[in-house]
């Protein structure tokens, strides 16, 4: 009598169930791992992020994972406007042949700001949700990616390929000293990559971003004799009105990428003047221009500069300095990303119980730096349906812990397929 060999489908199904069971058994440990990460602040600015990398490496060592510590030279970090960056790579090789898949999440975050009803770095759990800065974006995916790999190795035991964990600390400033630095220095070259995201969609494209600093110069004067000066604030207001008029025109341009609507411009910071009784001689503002994938970044920047210079020229005595702070290209899908999309969609539907679309997002991320080097990538991880729901970059950022559990299962299952 012979015994029938289980079909591949049956064997795969058994592996998926074993992965799910392992994650459920170790989920309390995963939650505690995330709490430990959230409790080490990584406000950027100022951007002193090396201590968090050290703590992460310590925690990973408890799992038998040795994290390579790649410190970016201090002079480069300071010139960039931050204090310290140590990027981490954990390499897990399984055998000859197969793909190397990178999983990237960033540890740097915007400062908490005002309005919190929970301690921003307390990682408090209330009604199944963890509150704290970076619980959703994206220390949650330090946890989901780490525990997905642990589950994969514990029960699915891939025989081919490799996985790399890339935990980096420069997403908020653009990524050039995060994954960009690792890639530029030849420290990694994966075949595929998955970056931190949310659980209910696979993101395959995103907007580009141009950030600029504009300094408006006038001439200070005593407020009692304002005619002896040139009001830089009035000059700035005239320029801002011209930019906002341009913003109205952007709303008439529509992207063909699902999930992305139109270009837009935001002025997020303004400062200037010396005192209430002084005509301001200098005003600075910073703008953020989101570019849809169809736009040409060179043309976008040229238009912004032209609008600013023309408006400044319409005010006597006003001059401007224009400085580019960031130019992040849009992410456009590479043909090779389809296996990632297929695997994640298949398992997200199985785990979550509903179809997960492949869409674009109006955000910009450092995933583009992988894609620009020909590495197909997608964005998927632990989080809710929308940025608004997560409170990312707002008070009371939170993560539904069931989303963390589900995303960890989806990623582990998808890795199992991709490394088969």
C-alpha positions as CSV (number, residue, x, y, z in Angstrom):
1,X,0.0,0.0,0.0
2,X,1.4,3.4,-1.0
3,X,0.7,6.7,0.7
4,X,-0.4,9.6,-1.5
5,X,1.8,12.6,-1.5
6,X,-0.1,15.7,-0.4
7,X,-0.8,18.2,-3.2
8,X,1.1,21.5,-3.2
9,X,-2.1,23.3,-2.4
10,X,-2.7,21.1,0.6
11,X,0.9,21.5,1.8
12,X,0.7,25.3,1.3
13,X,-2.6,25.5,3.2
14,X,-1.0,23.6,6.1
15,X,1.9,26.0,6.1
16,X,-0.4,29.0,6.1
17,X,-2.3,27.6,9.1
18,X,1.0,26.9,10.9
19,X,2.2,30.4,10.3
20,X,-1.1,31.9,11.6
21,X,-0.9,29.7,14.7
22,X,2.7,30.7,15.5
23,X,1.8,34.4,15.2
24,X,-1.2,34.0,17.4
25,X,0.9,32.1,20.0
26,X,3.6,34.8,20.0
27,X,1.3,37.9,19.6
28,X,1.7,39.1,23.1
29,X,5.5,39.1,22.6
30,X,5.0,41.0,19.3
31,X,3.0,43.7,21.1
32,X,5.6,44.1,23.8
33,X,8.3,44.4,21.1
34,X,6.3,47.2,19.5
35,X,5.8,48.9,22.9
36,X,9.5,48.9,23.6
37,X,10.2,50.5,20.2
38,X,7.5,53.2,20.7
39,X,8.9,54.1,24.1
40,X,12.2,55.3,22.6
41,X,11.5,58.8,21.1
42,X,12.7,59.5,17.6
43,X,11.4,63.0,17.0
44,X,12.7,64.3,13.7
45,X,13.6,67.1,13.9
46,X,15.9,67.2,15.8
47,X,16.6,63.7,14.5
48,X,18.7,62.0,17.2
49,X,17.8,58.5,16.0
50,X,20.9,56.4,16.7
51,X,19.7,55.5,20.3
52,X,16.6,53.9,18.8
53,X,18.7,51.8,16.4
54,X,20.8,50.6,19.3
55,X,17.7,49.6,21.2
56,X,16.2,47.9,18.2
57,X,19.4,45.9,17.7
58,X,19.3,44.8,21.3
59,X,15.8,43.6,21.1
60,X,16.5,41.7,17.8
61,X,19.4,40.0,19.4
62,X,17.0,38.4,21.8
63,X,15.4,36.6,18.8
64,X,18.8,35.4,17.6
65,X,19.0,38.2,14.9
66,X,22.3,40.0,14.5
67,X,21.6,43.5,13.1
68,X,24.4,45.2,11.1
69,X,24.7,48.8,12.3
70,X,25.5,51.2,9.5
71,X,26.2,54.6,11.0
72,X,26.0,57.5,8.6
73,X,29.0,59.9,9.0
74,X,28.2,62.6,11.5
75,X,29.3,65.4,9.2
76,X,26.8,64.2,6.6
77,X,24.0,63.9,9.1
78,X,24.6,67.4,10.6
79,X,24.8,69.0,7.2
80,X,21.5,67.3,6.4
81,X,19.8,68.9,9.4
82,X,19.7,65.9,11.8
83,X,21.8,64.7,14.8
84,X,22.4,61.0,14.3
85,X,21.4,58.1,12.0
86,X,22.3,54.5,12.3
87,X,20.6,52.3,9.8
88,X,20.1,48.6,10.5
89,X,20.2,45.5,8.2
90,X,19.4,42.0,9.3
91,X,20.2,39.4,6.7
92,X,18.5,36.0,6.7
93,X,19.7,33.6,4.0
94,X,17.9,30.3,3.4
95,X,19.7,28.6,0.5
96,X,21.0,28.8,-3.0
97,X,18.8,30.4,-5.7
98,X,15.6,32.3,-5.2
99,X,15.0,36.0,-4.6
100,X,16.3,38.3,-1.9
101,X,13.3,40.2,-0.5
102,X,13.9,43.4,1.6
103,X,11.4,44.6,4.2
104,X,11.8,48.2,5.0
105,X,10.3,50.3,7.8
106,X,11.4,53.7,9.1
107,X,11.9,54.6,12.8
108,X,12.1,58.4,12.5
109,X,8.9,60.3,13.2
110,X,7.5,63.9,13.3
111,X,7.4,65.4,16.8
112,X,4.2,64.6,18.7
113,X,2.8,68.2,18.8
114,X,-0.2,69.2,20.9
115,X,-3.6,67.8,21.8
116,X,-2.7,64.3,23.0
117,X,-4.9,62.6,25.5
118,X,-2.4,59.7,25.8
119,X,1.3,59.9,26.6
120,X,2.9,60.2,23.1
121,X,5.6,57.7,24.0
122,X,3.7,55.6,26.5
123,X,2.5,52.9,24.1
124,X,-0.6,52.7,26.2
125,X,-3.2,50.0,25.2
126,X,-6.9,51.0,25.5
127,X,-9.8,49.0,24.0
128,X,-7.5,47.0,21.7
129,X,-5.6,50.0,20.4
130,X,-2.0,51.1,21.1
131,X,-1.5,54.8,21.4
132,X,1.7,56.6,20.7
133,X,3.8,58.4,18.1
134,X,4.9,55.8,15.4
135,X,2.5,53.1,16.5
136,X,1.0,53.3,13.0
137,X,3.8,54.9,11.0
138,X,5.9,53.0,11.0
139,X,7.4,51.2,14.1
140,X,4.4,48.9,13.8
141,X,6.1,47.4,10.8
142,X,9.3,46.9,12.7
143,X,7.1,44.5,14.6
144,X,5.1,43.0,11.7
145,X,8.1,42.4,9.5
146,X,10.2,41.0,12.3
147,X,7.6,38.6,13.5
148,X,6.6,37.6,10.0
149,X,10.2,36.5,9.4
150,X,10.3,34.7,12.7
151,X,7.0,32.9,11.9
152,X,8.3,32.0,8.4
153,X,11.5,30.5,9.8
154,X,9.8,28.7,12.7
155,X,7.2,26.8,10.7
156,X,7.5,27.3,6.9
157,X,11.3,26.9,6.7
158,X,12.1,28.3,3.3
159,X,14.9,26.4,1.4
160,X,15.8,29.1,-1.1
161,X,16.4,32.9,-1.3
162,X,16.8,35.4,1.5
163,X,15.1,38.1,3.5
164,X,16.6,41.3,4.7
165,X,15.1,43.6,7.3
166,X,16.0,47.2,6.6
167,X,15.2,49.5,9.6
168,X,16.1,53.0,8.6
169,X,15.9,56.5,10.0
170,X,15.4,59.1,7.3
171,X,11.9,58.9,5.9
172,X,10.7,62.2,7.2
173,X,13.6,64.1,5.6
174,X,13.3,62.2,2.3
175,X,15.2,59.0,2.7
176,X,18.6,59.9,1.2
177,X,20.4,59.0,4.4
178,X,18.2,56.0,5.1
179,X,17.6,53.4,2.3
180,X,19.2,55.8,-0.2
181,X,22.5,55.7,1.8
182,X,22.4,51.9,2.1
183,X,21.8,51.5,-1.6
184,X,24.3,54.1,-2.8
185,X,27.0,52.5,-0.7
186,X,26.3,49.0,-2.1
187,X,25.3,47.6,1.3
188,X,22.2,46.0,-0.2
189,X,20.7,45.1,-3.6
190,X,17.5,43.1,-3.1
191,X,15.4,41.6,-5.9
192,X,12.1,42.7,-4.4
193,X,11.0,44.9,-1.5
194,X,8.0,45.6,0.7
195,X,7.9,48.8,2.7
196,X,5.8,49.8,5.7
197,X,2.2,50.6,4.9
198,X,-1.4,49.9,5.9
199,X,-3.3,46.6,5.9
200,X,-6.3,47.2,3.6
201,X,-4.5,48.2,0.3
202,X,-1.4,47.4,-1.6
203,X,0.2,50.7,-2.7
204,X,2.0,50.5,-6.1
205,X,2.5,54.2,-6.9
206,X,2.8,57.4,-5.0
207,X,3.2,61.2,-5.4
208,X,6.4,63.0,-5.7
209,X,7.2,65.9,-3.4
210,X,9.1,69.2,-3.9
211,X,9.8,71.2,-0.7
212,X,11.3,74.7,-0.8
213,X,12.3,77.4,1.5
214,X,11.5,81.0,0.4
215,X,13.1,84.0,2.2
216,X,11.5,87.3,1.5
217,X,13.7,90.4,2.0
218,X,12.5,93.9,2.7
219,X,13.8,96.6,5.0
220,X,13.3,96.9,8.7
221,X,11.9,100.2,10.1
222,X,10.3,101.6,13.2
223,X,6.6,101.0,13.2
224,X,6.1,104.7,13.9
225,X,7.7,105.6,10.5
226,X,6.8,102.5,8.4
227,X,7.3,104.5,5.2
228,X,11.1,104.3,5.8
229,X,11.1,100.5,5.5
230,X,9.8,97.8,3.1
231,X,7.4,95.4,4.7
232,X,8.7,91.9,4.0
233,X,5.5,90.4,5.4
234,X,3.3,92.3,3.0
235,X,5.6,91.1,0.2
236,X,5.3,87.5,1.5
237,X,1.5,87.8,1.6
238,X,1.5,88.9,-2.1
239,X,3.7,85.9,-3.0
240,X,1.5,83.5,-1.0
241,X,-1.6,84.8,-2.7
242,X,0.0,84.1,-6.1
243,X,1.0,80.6,-5.0
244,X,-2.5,79.8,-3.6
245,X,-4.0,81.0,-6.9
246,X,-1.7,78.5,-8.6
247,X,-3.0,75.9,-6.2
248,X,-6.5,76.4,-7.5
249,X,-5.3,75.6,-11.0
250,X,-3.7,72.3,-9.8
251,X,-7.2,71.1,-8.8
252,X,-8.1,71.0,-12.5
253,X,-5.4,68.4,-13.2
254,X,-6.4,64.8,-12.6
255,X,-4.1,61.8,-12.3
256,X,-5.0,58.5,-14.0
257,X,-3.6,56.6,-11.1
258,X,-6.3,55.2,-8.8
259,X,-6.0,56.6,-5.3
260,X,-4.3,59.8,-6.5
261,X,-6.4,62.9,-7.4
262,X,-4.5,66.0,-8.3
263,X,-1.4,68.0,-7.5
264,X,-1.5,70.4,-4.6
265,X,0.6,72.9,-2.6
266,X,0.8,73.5,1.1
267,X,2.7,76.2,3.0
268,X,3.4,74.5,6.3
269,X,5.7,77.0,8.2
270,X,6.1,80.8,8.3
271,X,8.4,82.9,10.5
272,X,9.8,86.4,10.5
273,X,10.0,89.8,12.0
274,X,11.8,90.9,15.2
275,X,9.2,92.7,17.3
276,X,5.6,94.0,17.3
277,X,6.7,97.6,16.8
278,X,9.1,96.8,14.0
279,X,8.3,96.6,10.3
280,X,9.6,93.1,9.4
281,X,12.6,93.1,7.2
282,X,12.7,89.4,6.5
283,X,10.0,86.6,6.4
284,X,10.7,83.0,5.6
285,X,8.2,80.3,4.6
286,X,8.4,76.7,3.6
287,X,6.2,75.0,1.0
288,X,5.4,71.5,0.1
289,X,4.3,70.8,-3.5
290,X,2.9,67.2,-4.1
291,X,3.4,66.0,-7.7
292,X,1.3,63.3,-9.3
293,X,3.2,60.6,-11.2
294,X,2.4,62.1,-14.5
295,X,4.2,65.4,-13.8
296,X,7.7,66.4,-14.7
297,X,9.5,67.5,-11.5
298,X,11.9,69.9,-13.4
299,X,8.9,71.7,-14.9
300,X,7.1,71.8,-11.6
301,X,10.0,73.5,-9.8
302,X,10.5,75.9,-12.7
303,X,6.9,77.0,-12.5
304,X,7.0,77.5,-8.7
305,X,10.1,79.6,-9.1
306,X,8.6,81.7,-11.8
307,X,5.4,82.4,-9.8
308,X,7.4,83.5,-6.8
309,X,9.8,85.7,-8.7
310,X,7.1,87.3,-10.7
311,X,5.0,88.1,-7.6
312,X,8.1,89.5,-5.8
313,X,8.9,91.7,-8.7
314,X,5.5,93.3,-8.4
315,X,6.4,94.8,-5.0
316,X,9.0,97.5,-4.9
317,X,12.0,96.9,-2.6
318,X,11.2,93.1,-2.2
319,X,13.7,90.4,-3.2
320,X,13.6,86.7,-2.6
321,X,16.0,83.8,-2.1
322,X,14.6,80.4,-3.1
323,X,16.1,77.2,-1.8
324,X,15.2,73.6,-2.7
325,X,15.0,71.5,0.4
326,X,13.8,68.2,-1.1
327,X,12.9,66.7,-4.4
328,X,11.4,63.3,-4.1
329,X,10.4,61.7,-7.4
330,X,7.0,59.9,-7.7
331,X,6.9,56.1,-7.3
332,X,5.7,54.4,-10.5
333,X,5.2,50.7,-10.7
334,X,7.9,48.4,-12.2
335,X,6.7,45.4,-14.1
336,X,8.4,43.0,-11.7
337,X,6.2,44.0,-8.8
338,X,3.3,41.8,-9.9
339,X,4.4,38.7,-7.8
340,X,4.4,41.0,-4.7
341,X,0.9,42.4,-5.5
342,X,-0.5,38.9,-6.3
343,X,0.9,37.3,-3.1
344,X,-0.2,40.1,-0.8
345,X,-3.7,40.4,-2.3
346,X,-4.2,36.6,-2.1
347,X,-3.3,36.4,1.5
348,X,-4.9,39.7,2.6
349,X,-8.2,38.5,1.3
350,X,-7.8,35.2,3.1
351,X,-6.8,36.7,6.4
352,X,-8.9,39.9,6.4
353,X,-11.9,38.4,4.5
354,X,-12.2,41.1,1.9
355,X,-10.5,42.1,-1.4
356,X,-7.5,44.4,-1.0
357,X,-7.0,46.8,-3.9
358,X,-3.7,47.8,-5.6
359,X,-3.8,51.6,-5.7
360,X,-1.7,54.7,-5.6
361,X,-1.4,57.1,-2.6
362,X,-0.9,60.9,-2.4
363,X,1.8,60.4,0.1
364,X,5.5,60.2,-0.8
365,X,7.8,57.7,0.7
366,X,11.4,56.4,0.5
367,X,10.3,53.3,-1.4
368,X,10.9,55.4,-4.5
369,X,14.7,55.1,-3.8
370,X,14.5,51.3,-4.3
371,X,12.3,51.6,-7.4
372,X,14.6,54.2,-8.9
373,X,17.4,51.6,-8.8
374,X,15.2,49.0,-10.6
375,X,14.1,47.1,-7.5
376,X,10.3,46.4,-7.8
377,X,8.5,47.3,-4.6
378,X,5.1,47.8,-3.0
379,X,3.9,49.3,0.2
380,X,2.0,47.1,2.7
381,X,2.0,46.7,6.4
382,X,0.1,47.1,9.7
383,X,-2.4,49.8,9.9
384,X,-6.0,51.0,9.3
385,X,-7.8,51.9,6.0
386,X,-6.7,55.5,5.9
387,X,-4.0,57.8,7.3
388,X,-6.8,59.9,8.8
389,X,-8.1,56.9,10.8
390,X,-4.6,56.2,12.2
391,X,-4.1,59.8,13.3
392,X,-0.6,59.6,11.8
393,X,1.3,62.9,12.2
394,X,-1.6,64.1,14.5
395,X,-2.4,63.8,18.2
396,X,-3.3,60.3,19.6
397,X,-1.8,58.3,16.8
398,X,-3.0,54.7,17.3
399,X,-2.9,51.2,15.9
400,X,-5.6,48.6,16.2
401,X,-3.7,45.6,17.4
402,X,-5.8,43.2,15.3
403,X,-4.5,45.1,12.2
404,X,-1.0,44.3,13.5
405,X,-1.8,40.6,13.9
406,X,-3.5,40.4,10.5
407,X,-0.7,42.2,8.6
408,X,1.9,40.0,10.2
409,X,0.1,36.9,9.0
410,X,-0.3,38.3,5.5
411,X,3.4,39.3,5.2
412,X,4.6,35.9,6.5
413,X,2.3,34.0,4.2
414,X,3.3,36.1,1.2
415,X,7.0,35.5,2.0
416,X,6.4,31.8,2.1
417,X,5.0,31.9,-1.4
418,X,7.7,34.2,-2.8
419,X,10.5,32.1,-1.4
420,X,9.0,28.8,-2.4
